[in-house]
Amino acid sequence: MQRAFGRNLRAYREARGLSQEALALVLGVHRTYMGGVERGERNLTLKSVERIAERLDLDPLDLLRS
């Protein structure tokens, strides 16, 4: 699930032509954290998933789909 979330987040970012650093600024996180999320290395809480989706105006389930 972490990897699916990371892949979906990366696809969102790339579709909008954003760098990891730019997306990290939008989300209010550090760019190295953003890289870890995209690689599926971070164990996100449901609250974190919800917060990221909310800031991107997405349904959290869209980011969790395989």
N, C-alpha and C positions, 0 to 999 in steps of 0.2 A: 504494500500500500504506500509506503514511503517513496519507493521508486516511481510508482505511477503518479503520485502527487508531484514529484520533482519533474518528471517528463512533461506533465500537463502545464506546470508553471513555466517551464522553459519554452514550451510551444507558445504559450500566451505571450511571453516576453519577446520572443523572436518575431512573432506575427506583428508586433507593434514596433519592431525595430529598436528595442531598448537593450542597453547593456545590462549586465548583472548589477553594476554599480548604480545605474539609473533606477532600476526597479527596486533596489535596496533602499534608495532614498525615498521613493514613493511609499514603501512599506515601513520605513523607519527602523531598518535593521542594518547591520554591517554587511559589506559586500562579501566577506568571507563566509558569513552565516548563510547568505543567499546561495553561494556556490555549494555549500554543504547540503542545503535543502534540495537544490536541483539535482545533485548527485544521489539523493536518497540516503545520505549519511546522517541526517538529523532526525531524531525521534520526536516528531511534533505532537503536541497535545491537541485535543479537539478544539480547545480555545484558540490555539495558534492558527489552526486551519481556518476556523471561523473568522478570525481577525484579518488574515491575509485575503480571504475571499471577499470580505466586506470592503476592504480598502480598494480592491480591484473591481468591485461591483459585479461579483460573480456568485453563483450558487456554490457553496462548499462541495456539494456532490459532484459538480463538474470537474473540480480539481482532483477528486479522488477516484474517478472512473479509470478503469484499466485501458 
